[in-house]
Amino acid sequence: MIANLFRHRLFNRAALICLFYALIALILIITSNTQVLGINAFIKPFKFGISAFILFLTFSWYFNFLPRRLHKAFHLFAWVNIAVMAFELSWILIQAYRGTLSHFNMSTAFEGIMFGIMGISIAISTTWTLLLFKWTFASDFRMNPGLLQAVRFGIVLFVIFGFTGFIMGANRSHTVGAPDGGPGIFLLNWSLTYGDIRISHFFGLHALQILPLMASLFKLRARSSFVMSVLYGIACAGLLYLALSGKPPY
């Protein structure tokens, strides 16, 4: 059953490696007292590892619907995404081990260069994801209309809100209205008292999973899926507006 659901071997193997990475980070959370911005340094690698695991399984699922003539192009897509994520996860874990920031870190020239490379590599892989959107319009891309609408919107929102990372990069902070490191939600660490761009970033990126899952669970037709996806996108935009206004959504 699972083998039929996730059929791209390269993405499957990468997903398992990311899960193993997250488990290592979880062990380090339990065994290490190293902190960054007032929380355990290995929480961030854990979150990124789980997120990458989910993302790669999503891409592996998408492969089921792709015409055979596009398999070679998808394989290249896979290598680009895996290479970018391998670099990102490695640097995040290294910096956690060192007890310092991986993102927004300009304390040395080398760390500034690494942060810049991270931004460029993520921009490339995020933009490349638009290929998935393009491929959904192929005449031999076989997916029921309700699910197809959700997948298309999921991809577009993934790309749009993926680029909110550059707002955080420009501000050298994800918190708006206060420095990073204040009181936050358990594990996610989203600010409880100020705006936090990571909230819209999270829900926008995971539209790639949430929208198709909702369309599938509720067996939505194309029109209902379209309405749901638009409302979801508006909600993500509202979260970004609140964050930029310096206000939490709760």
Secondary structure, 3 states (H helix, E strand, C coil): CHHHHCCCHHHHHHHHHHHHHHHHHHHHHHHCCCEECCEECCHHHHHHHHHHHHHHHHHHHHHHHCCHHHHHHHHHHHHHHHHHHHHHHHHHHHHHHHCCCCCCCCCCHHHHHHHHHHHHHHHHHHHHCHHHHHHCCCCCCCCCHHHHHHHHHHHHHHHHHHCCHHHHHHHCCCEECCCCCCCECCCCCCECCCEEHHHHHHHHHCHHHHHHHHHHHCCCCHHHHHHHHHHHHHHHHHHHHHHHCCCCCC
